[in-house]
């Protein structure tokens, strides 16, 4: 954006143009139910849904070694490109 300030957007996933970090995971992981509750990436209804924090702790962290992380490659490439582009002042 300017000097050393960069904006790294999450890449499109399939036909989905507006994405969030959770979209980098496999769709099946996003459908995982916990105690009969489904994931809601917006404002979760605590009676029937769980949110991003519970997803991160109970689904991602708990299963991290078994997960496929391939979906993060395009995002990580963007971060890598920023690091390569940035030249600190001399």
Secondary structure, DSSP 4 states (H G I P E B T S, - for coil): -BTTB---PPPPBTTB-S--GGGGS-HHHHT--BTTBEE-SSS--TTTEE-HHHIIIIIIIHHGGGS--GGGHHHHHHHHHHHHH-----
